Amino acid sequence: MTSSVAPIEMSPARDVRTDDESLTVVLADGRVITTPLDWYPRLAHGTLQERARWEPIGDGVAIHWPDLDETIGVEGLIAGRKSGESGPSFKRWLVIQGQLRQMPPGFRERRREVLRVGPLAADEIAKRIRQTIDAWESQSAEWRVGISTDAFASLAVCGVPVDDETVVVYEAADESAARAAERAALDMGLSAATADATIGTPTQVYIYRENPNIGGNRQAS
């Protein structure tokens, strides 16, 4: 005896609503998909305002919440699939999200680099640092680099304002990758930041321009 599974009939999302207990998505064909909010930890730990700001991807094949760095596909909703995020990834997200919520308006998107790219190898971080410097049409000597377990705390020690738009933070795969990326940046001509790495295992690599108001226009990363 054989059995078959009916194919998922796709339809784009047209409306999204959340409350403290559920996520409700209205599809273009009239179906209404309601799932428990705690199936998606990032949504469950988001504020009402963060959950209310959503945008369709690919004409509604997926839903993205930019303030929570969360994307859910409509196919997964219809199939009843829960979030597949790992525990360590979610814990890292909680820490970064807490930091982002303390930042001024407009600052959050520039700091999303940590969340968007995930842990990176040293050579990839070095490549992105070079791309950032080139995007500013600036010289390496104008930039500083450091590593930390909490880049935001170290930047504060350096006297770098939290709304300095030149700051970019990258999450390294591990401490050795962070230190290797820092060495590569120093070899490019960047100067070392004055703040020491905070206590713990430093895995965040950060760069900032010493004189951000002197020429140059940073392009979107």
HELIX and SHEET records of a PDB file:
HELIX    1   1 LEU A   37  TRP A   39  5                                   3    
HELIX    2   2 PRO A   41  ALA A   44  1                                   4    
HELIX    3   3 LEU A   48  ALA A   52  1                                   5    
HELIX    4   4 GLY A   58  GLY A   60  5                                   3    
HELIX    5   5 VAL A   74  ALA A   79  1                                   6    
HELIX    6   6 GLY A   87  LEU A  100  1                                  14    
HELIX    7   7 GLU A  109  ARG A  112  5                                   4    
HELIX    8   8 GLU A  113  VAL A  117  1                                   5    
HELIX    9   9 ALA A  122  ALA A  135  1                                  14    
HELIX   10  10 SER A  140  GLU A  142  5                                   3    
HELIX   11  11 ALA A  151  CYS A  158  1                                   8    
HELIX   12  12 GLU A  175  MET A  188  1                                  14    
SHEET    1   A 3 ALA A  13  THR A  18  0                                        
SHEET    2   A 3 SER A  22  LEU A  27 -1                                        
SHEET    3   A 3 VAL A  32  PRO A  36 -1                                        
SHEET    1   B 3 GLU A  55  ILE A  57  0                                        
SHEET    2   B 3 ALA A  62  TRP A  65 -1                                        
SHEET    3   B 3 GLU A  70  GLY A  73 -1                                        
SHEET    1   C 4 VAL A 168  GLU A 171  0                                        
SHEET    2   C 4 GLN A 204  ARG A 209 -1                                        
SHEET    3   C 4 TRP A 143  SER A 148 -1                                        
SHEET    4   C 4 SER A 191  ALA A 192  1                                        
END                                                                             
